[in-house]
Amino acid sequence: MTKFLSKWFRKFHRWIAVPTALAIPTAVMIKLVGDPQMVATWEKLDKIPSILMLVMAISGAYLFLLPYIVKLQRKRKAAPTAVSENILNPGR
């Protein structure tokens, strides 16, 4: 399940990066040099870059923590096996 989520989140993160990278400079340019009508129109859509950045931060945090999550899952999976081997073969 983690492998599926990893691939999906990685693709999702990459595809969200493109509109985020376009929306943020566009917002800055409109606010700095846009005419009043364009600025008024953009004010209605002003939350889009913030929402995209929030989505990028959440998916990025998951991707950053993913190796640690996988390592923890492997340790949990290996721990019962090691305990059962010690019980079955105590002389080793």
SEVO-364631 format. One record per residue: residue number from 1; residue in one letter; chain; x, y, z of N, C-alpha, C in turn. Coordinates in Angstrom, 1 decimal, always signed. Example, Ala and Ser with C-alpha at 12.3 -4.5 7.8 and 13.67 -1.06 7.14 Angstrom:
BEGIN
resi resn chain n_X n_Y n_Z ca_X ca_Y ca_Z c_X c_Y c_Z
1 A A +13.2 -5.7 +7.8 +12.3 -4.5 +7.8 +13.2 -3.3 +7.8
2 S A +12.8 -2.2 +7.1 +13.7 -1.1 +7.1 +12.9 +0.0 +7.9
This chain:
BEGIN
resi resn chain n_X n_Y n_Z ca_X ca_Y ca_Z c_X c_Y c_Z
1 M A +0.8 -1.2 +0.0 +0.0 +0.0 +0.0 +0.9 +1.3 +0.0
2 T A +2.0 +1.2 +0.8 +2.8 +2.4 +0.8 +3.5 +2.7 -0.5
3 K A +3.8 +1.6 -1.3 +4.4 +1.7 -2.6 +3.5 +2.4 -3.6
4 F A +2.2 +2.0 -3.5 +1.2 +2.7 -4.4 +1.0 +4.1 -4.0
5 L A +0.9 +4.4 -2.7 +0.8 +5.8 -2.3 +2.0 +6.6 -2.6
6 S A +3.2 +6.0 -2.5 +4.4 +6.7 -2.9 +4.4 +7.2 -4.3
7 K A +4.1 +6.3 -5.2 +4.1 +6.6 -6.6 +3.0 +7.6 -6.9
8 W A +1.9 +7.5 -6.3 +0.8 +8.4 -6.6 +1.1 +9.8 -6.1
9 F A +1.6 +9.9 -4.9 +2.0 +11.2 -4.3 +3.1 +11.8 -5.1
10 R A +4.1 +11.0 -5.5 +5.2 +11.6 -6.3 +4.7 +12.2 -7.6
11 K A +3.8 +11.5 -8.3 +3.2 +12.1 -9.5 +2.4 +13.3 -9.2
12 F A +1.6 +13.2 -8.2 +0.7 +14.3 -7.8 +1.5 +15.5 -7.5
13 H A +2.6 +15.3 -6.7 +3.4 +16.4 -6.3 +4.1 +17.1 -7.5
14 R A +4.5 +16.3 -8.4 +5.2 +16.9 -9.6 +4.2 +17.7 -10.5
15 W A +3.0 +17.1 -10.6 +2.0 +17.8 -11.5 +1.4 +19.1 -10.8
16 I A +1.4 +19.1 -9.5 +0.9 +20.3 -8.8 +2.0 +21.4 -8.8
17 A A +3.2 +21.0 -8.9 +4.4 +21.9 -8.9 +4.3 +22.8 -10.2
18 V A +3.8 +22.3 -11.3 +3.7 +23.1 -12.5 +2.8 +24.3 -12.3
19 P A +1.5 +24.1 -12.0 +0.6 +25.2 -11.8 +1.0 +26.2 -10.7
20 T A +1.7 +25.6 -9.7 +2.1 +26.4 -8.5 +3.2 +27.4 -9.0
21 A A +4.2 +26.8 -9.8 +5.3 +27.6 -10.3 +4.8 +28.7 -11.3
22 L A +3.7 +28.5 -11.9 +3.1 +29.5 -12.8 +2.2 +30.5 -12.1
23 A A +1.5 +30.0 -11.1 +0.5 +30.9 -10.4 +1.2 +31.9 -9.5
24 I A +2.3 +31.6 -8.9 +2.9 +32.5 -7.9 +3.6 +33.7 -8.7
25 P A +4.4 +33.5 -9.7 +4.9 +34.7 -10.4 +3.8 +35.5 -11.1
26 T A +2.8 +34.8 -11.6 +1.7 +35.5 -12.2 +1.0 +36.4 -11.2
27 A A +0.8 +35.9 -10.0 +0.1 +36.7 -9.0 +1.0 +37.9 -8.6
28 V A +2.3 +37.8 -8.5 +3.2 +38.9 -8.2 +3.1 +39.9 -9.3
29 M A +3.2 +39.4 -10.6 +3.3 +40.4 -11.7 +1.9 +41.1 -11.8
30 I A +0.8 +40.5 -11.6 -0.5 +41.2 -11.7 -0.6 +42.2 -10.6
31 K A -0.1 +41.9 -9.4 -0.3 +42.9 -8.3 +0.7 +44.0 -8.5
32 L A +1.9 +43.8 -9.1 +2.8 +44.9 -9.3 +2.5 +45.8 -10.5
33 V A +2.2 +45.2 -11.6 +2.1 +46.0 -12.8 +0.7 +45.9 -13.5
34 G A -0.2 +45.2 -12.9 -1.5 +45.0 -13.6 -2.4 +46.3 -13.5
35 D A -3.2 +46.4 -14.4 -4.2 +47.5 -14.4 -5.2 +47.2 -13.3
36 P A -6.0 +48.2 -12.8 -6.9 +48.0 -11.7 -8.0 +47.0 -12.0
37 Q A -8.4 +46.9 -13.3 -9.4 +45.9 -13.6 -8.9 +44.5 -13.5
38 M A -7.6 +44.3 -13.9 -7.0 +43.0 -13.8 -6.7 +42.6 -12.4
39 V A -6.3 +43.6 -11.6 -6.1 +43.3 -10.2 -7.4 +43.0 -9.5
40 A A -8.5 +43.6 -9.8 -9.8 +43.3 -9.2 -10.2 +41.9 -9.6
41 T A -10.0 +41.5 -10.8 -10.3 +40.1 -11.2 -9.4 +39.1 -10.5
42 W A -8.2 +39.4 -10.3 -7.3 +38.5 -9.7 -7.6 +38.4 -8.2
43 E A -8.1 +39.4 -7.6 -8.5 +39.3 -6.1 -9.5 +38.2 -5.9
44 K A -10.3 +37.9 -6.8 -11.3 +36.8 -6.7 -10.6 +35.4 -6.7
45 L A -9.5 +35.4 -7.4 -8.7 +34.1 -7.5 -7.4 +34.1 -6.7
46 D A -7.3 +35.0 -5.8 -6.1 +35.2 -5.0 -5.7 +34.1 -4.1
47 K A -6.6 +33.2 -3.7 -6.3 +32.1 -2.8 -5.8 +30.9 -3.6
48 I A -5.8 +30.9 -4.9 -5.3 +29.7 -5.6 -3.8 +29.4 -5.3
49 P A -2.9 +30.4 -5.4 -1.5 +30.1 -5.1 -1.3 +29.6 -3.7
50 S A -2.1 +30.1 -2.8 -1.9 +29.7 -1.4 -2.4 +28.3 -1.2
51 I A -3.5 +27.9 -1.8 -4.0 +26.5 -1.7 -3.0 +25.6 -2.4
52 L A -2.5 +26.0 -3.5 -1.5 +25.1 -4.2 -0.2 +24.9 -3.4
53 M A +0.2 +26.0 -2.7 +1.4 +25.9 -1.8 +1.1 +25.0 -0.6
54 L A -0.1 +25.0 -0.1 -0.5 +24.2 +1.0 -0.5 +22.7 +0.6
55 V A -1.0 +22.4 -0.6 -1.0 +21.1 -1.1 +0.4 +20.6 -1.4
56 M A +1.2 +21.5 -1.9 +2.6 +21.1 -2.1 +3.4 +20.8 -0.8
57 A A +3.1 +21.6 +0.2 +3.7 +21.4 +1.5 +3.3 +20.0 +2.1
58 I A +2.0 +19.7 +2.0 +1.5 +18.5 +2.6 +2.1 +17.3 +1.9
59 S A +2.1 +17.3 +0.5 +2.6 +16.2 -0.2 +4.1 +16.1 -0.1
60 G A +4.8 +17.2 +0.0 +6.2 +17.2 +0.2 +6.6 +16.7 +1.5
61 A A +5.9 +17.0 +2.5 +6.2 +16.4 +3.9 +6.0 +14.9 +3.9
62 Y A +5.0 +14.4 +3.2 +4.8 +13.0 +3.1 +5.9 +12.3 +2.4
63 L A +6.3 +12.9 +1.3 +7.5 +12.4 +0.5 +8.8 +12.4 +1.3
64 F A +8.9 +13.5 +2.1 +10.1 +13.6 +2.9 +10.2 +12.5 +4.0
65 L A +9.0 +12.2 +4.6 +8.9 +11.3 +5.7 +8.8 +9.8 +5.2
66 L A +8.5 +9.6 +3.9 +8.3 +8.3 +3.4 +9.4 +7.3 +3.7
67 P A +10.7 +7.6 +3.5 +11.8 +6.6 +3.8 +11.7 +6.2 +5.3
68 Y A +11.4 +7.1 +6.2 +11.4 +6.8 +7.6 +10.2 +5.9 +7.9
69 I A +9.1 +6.2 +7.3 +7.9 +5.3 +7.4 +8.1 +3.9 +7.0
70 V A +8.8 +3.8 +5.8 +9.1 +2.4 +5.3 +10.1 +1.7 +6.2
71 K A +11.1 +2.4 +6.7 +12.0 +1.8 +7.6 +11.3 +1.3 +8.9
72 L A +10.4 +2.1 +9.4 +9.7 +1.7 +10.6 +8.8 +0.5 +10.3
73 Q A +8.2 +0.4 +9.2 +7.4 -0.7 +8.8 +8.2 -2.0 +8.7
74 R A +9.4 -1.8 +8.1 +10.3 -3.0 +7.9 +10.7 -3.5 +9.3
75 K A +11.0 -2.6 +10.2 +11.5 -3.0 +11.5 +10.3 -3.8 +12.2
76 R A +9.1 -3.3 +12.1 +8.0 -3.9 +12.8 +7.7 -5.3 +12.2
77 K A +7.9 -5.4 +10.9 +7.7 -6.7 +10.2 +8.8 -7.7 +10.6
78 A A +10.0 -7.2 +10.7 +11.2 -8.1 +11.0 +11.2 -8.5 +12.5
79 A A +10.7 -7.7 +13.4 +10.8 -7.9 +14.8 +10.1 -9.2 +15.3
80 P A +8.9 -9.5 +14.9 +8.3 -10.8 +15.3 +9.0 -12.0 +14.7
81 T A +9.6 -11.9 +13.6 +10.3 -13.0 +13.0 +11.6 -13.3 +13.8
82 A A +12.3 -12.3 +14.3 +13.5 -12.5 +15.1 +13.1 -13.1 +16.4
83 V A +12.0 -12.7 +17.0 +11.6 -13.2 +18.3 +11.2 -14.7 +18.2
84 S A +10.5 -15.0 +17.1 +10.1 -16.4 +16.9 +11.3 -17.3 +16.6
85 E A +12.3 -16.8 +15.9 +13.5 -17.6 +15.7 +14.3 -17.9 +17.0
86 N A +14.3 -16.9 +17.9 +15.0 -17.1 +19.2 +14.2 -18.1 +20.0
87 I A +12.9 -18.2 +20.0 +12.2 -19.1 +20.7 +12.3 -20.5 +20.2
88 L A +12.3 -20.7 +18.9 +12.4 -22.0 +18.3 +13.9 -22.5 +18.3
89 N A +14.9 -21.7 +18.2 +16.3 -22.1 +18.3 +17.0 -21.3 +19.3
90 P A +16.9 -21.7 +20.6 +17.5 -20.9 +21.6 +19.0 -21.1 +21.7
91 G A +19.6 -22.1 +21.2 +21.0 -22.4 +21.3 +21.8 -21.6 +20.3
92 R A +21.3 -21.0 +19.4 +22.1 -20.3 +18.3 +22.6 -19.0 +18.8
